[in-house]
Amino acid sequence: MEDKLIIRGARVHNLKNVNLEIPKNKLVVFSGVSGSGKSSLSFDTIFAEGQRRYIESLSPYARQFLGQMDRPDVDEIIGLSPAIAIDQKALSHNPRSTVGTLTEILDYQRVLFARLGEVFCPNDGTKIEKLSVEEIVDIIQQHKHTRTESALTDTNKHSRGDEPDTSGVENVVTILSPVVRGRKGEYYQLFYDYLNQGYDQVRVDGQLHQLHDKIKLSRYKNHNIDLVIDRVMTNDETRLFEAVESAIHFSKGLVKIIFNKESASVSGDLNQRQSAIKANSDELLLSTLWTCPEDGFSFPEVEPRLFSFNSPYGACPSCHGIGKIELFSDEICPVCNGKRLRPEALSVRIEGKNIYEVNALTIDEAYEFFVNYEAKLSKKDRVIAGNLTKEIIDRLSFLLEVGLDYLALEREAGTLSGGEAQRIRLASQIGSQLSGTLYVLDEPTIGLHERDTDRLIRTLKSLRDQKNTVIIVEHDERTIKDSDYLVDLGPMAGKLGGEVVAQGAVNELIQNHKKHERSLTLQYLSNERKMYRPTNRREKTTEKIKIVGAKANNLKNVTVEIPLRKFVCLTGVSGSGKSSLMYDVLYENMIKMKNRSQDPMTSVENIYGTVYLDRVTIMDQSPIGRSPRSNPATYTG
């Protein structure tokens, strides 16, 4: 009993008191002609009861928000696991919803960019680093070792012995506080205040001055003023800390370090000191704030919400994270150029790419990018990153497994086909690593090329191997033959269906198909029946539609002719551009032309031959209506 799912007396819709036993932890296919009762049994009976039982297990407080679910018309279901349905519904028409947000990959990316992203000034591209006092002191001392090694190398060139001559090689740093940067004024009071606090020198526009001297500055000229805090030996750590802290205090976050190679003595007159600073010196400007050291640009705190176009903190201030001028407009926002984020968010980079550029990659390109990035991480950065890169790579690999390598992470959810949406849900479920769960899928191979079907079947089997029961409503021959167990409903549709006409292991059923004469599925699988293919084709016609220069999505300036009054089939692997050509190019522009719209054609140079057509109608996978008052009679008029 524990290894079986037992259904007794199912009477939902056209099901005729169905009794059925299904093995658990297997890949089970429900087949049969359209209307035979497959969805009624799988979704409206098994899944609905599993969902109802789960909701009943919640507290009364939680149930009040979920509503009451009716019990399906079935006598008993034994051995039912928690159920998850993955159907063909479109994911979302919200323009803020993308492949990255649906799979939660973007959420992990936002945290990763906040932790390990390199910050650059949006104005001049200068790298911005936020450092602690301890880190600044470490940088000074590391710079000391570098300069000492260089000095020793130079000394060795003139030394005849094996041991280097280190006499006279000392490292002295001058600590300055950049108190005025590119501002006009005479600053008499500022100089007087510093003199009263015990300081004796400032550097004004690159020249050292004694504070007790009268310093005359042009009132209408921009000036740079650095207060000389101290000259200190790099091995005097206590004094070095105090000098750096004082510099940060006066400049509100900035410190300027001048590295001088001179003797241990720092005495001398002003001219000697000025010469010492200029000769053989390096200068470094560091900050304890997210502030550009060059132009003073104040960067906001780098946190995950900065990289979210759904947050006012990170969204473009013009389009509010939509990427377009208006909600239902095709015109790109001129401020962010469709990137959705504020300039500061786009100035944080990992491996030279900002978060928009990473999400503009296709899934296979993004997978390669993050694998290479993870391999380059230092030991320290691996600790900081935690499991972020692993989670991103795992989710990308699941999307690759279901054949969605061609999608970009920035792709809007509303532009996905029903099959693509279903496979994204499937990839998310694989990533959840659940066990002991019942999954119900509705024709996951619909619209898939044979190459992509192989990938999908492997994914479904991996879901099964996690000790889950996978029930698939399917017509695809390849999927049926690769399943562990087949349940065929029929024999026909509607009142003539609703019965289990065959069940068991697929290979055994095909070998013994004669015992199941009412099963049309087995007749086709055993080649007893074959699909009819007409031998005569319609004569060629001269009328045709010509599409010139189609460029929607991944279409590369495509020119194609489509004959009229023919049954035309457009094929290709998933992501090859079929839907882009038919929907985004032909249908959208034909509607504009037939409605005599003033809007220009998009994603195409021109379309010829539309004069032969009176109207254009689209038939896609979207549901025809959700009103409980709607039925086939009202819909067809």
TAFEN-V102061 format. One record per backbone hydrogen bond with DSSP energy under -1.0 kcal/mol. NH is the residue of the N-H (numbers start at 1). CO is the residue of the C=O. Records with the same first field share a line. If there is no record, write none. Layout:
NH->CO, CO
//
This chain:
4->1
5->22
6->78
7->20
8->76
10->18
11->73
15->12
16->498
17->15
18->10
20->7
22->5
24->3
28->470
29->485
30->472
31->487
36->33
41->37
42->38
43->39
44->39
46->41
47->42
48->43
49->45
50->46
51->47
52->48
53->49
54->50
55->51
56->52
57->53
58->55
63->59
64->60
65->62
67->63
74->72
75->8
76->8
78->6
84->438
86->440
97->94
99->411
100->409
102->98
103->99
106->100
108->104
109->105
110->106
111->107
112->108
113->109
114->110
115->111
116->112
117->113
118->349
120->347
121->126
125->121
128->119
131->287
136->132
137->133
138->134
139->135
140->136
141->137
142->138
143->139
144->140
145->141
146->142
147->143
148->144
149->145
150->146
151->147
152->148
153->149
154->150
155->151
156->152
158->155
169->166
172->260
173->232
174->258
175->230
176->256
177->227
179->177
180->225
183->223
191->187
192->188
193->189
194->190
195->191
196->192
197->193
198->195
199->194
202->209
203->226
204->207
205->224
207->204
209->202
211->200
213->210
221->218
223->183
225->180
226->203
227->177
228->201
229->175
230->175
232->173
234->171
236->233
237->235
240->236
241->237
242->238
243->239
244->240
245->241
246->242
247->243
248->244
249->245
250->246
251->247
253->248
255->286
256->176
257->284
258->174
259->282
260->172
273->269
274->270
275->271
276->272
277->273
278->274
279->275
282->259
284->257
286->255
288->253
291->289
292->297
296->292
299->290
303->301
306->303
307->304
308->305
311->308
314->311
315->311
316->340
320->316
322->319
325->331
329->326
333->323
337->333
339->336
342->314
346->342
347->344
348->345
349->118
350->353
353->350
358->354
359->355
360->356
361->358
363->407
364->405
366->362
367->363
368->364
369->365
370->366
371->367
372->368
373->369
374->370
375->371
376->372
382->378
383->379
384->380
385->381
386->382
388->385
391->387
392->388
393->389
394->390
395->391
396->392
397->393
398->394
399->395
400->396
401->397
402->398
403->400
404->399
407->404
409->361
410->359
411->408
413->97
415->412
416->413
421->417
422->418
423->419
424->420
425->421
426->422
427->423
428->424
429->425
430->426
431->427
433->430
436->467
438->82
439->469
440->84
441->471
442->86
443->473
446->443
448->445
453->449
454->450
456->452
457->453
458->454
459->455
460->456
461->457
462->458
463->459
464->460
465->461
467->464
468->464
469->437
470->26
471->439
472->28
473->441
474->30
480->476
481->477
482->478
483->480
484->27
485->27
486->504
487->29
488->502
489->31
490->499
492->496
494->35
496->493
497->494
498->36
499->490
501->488
502->488
504->486
509->505
510->506
511->507
512->508
513->510
515->512
516->513
519->516
523->519
524->520
525->521
526->522
527->524
528->523
529->523
545->562
546->608
547->560
548->606
550->558
551->603
555->552
558->550
560->547
562->545
564->543
576->573
581->577
582->578
583->579
584->579
585->580
586->581
587->582
588->583
589->585
590->586
591->587
592->588
593->589
594->590
595->591
597->592
605->548
606->548
608->546
612->609
613->610
630->627
635->631
636->632
//
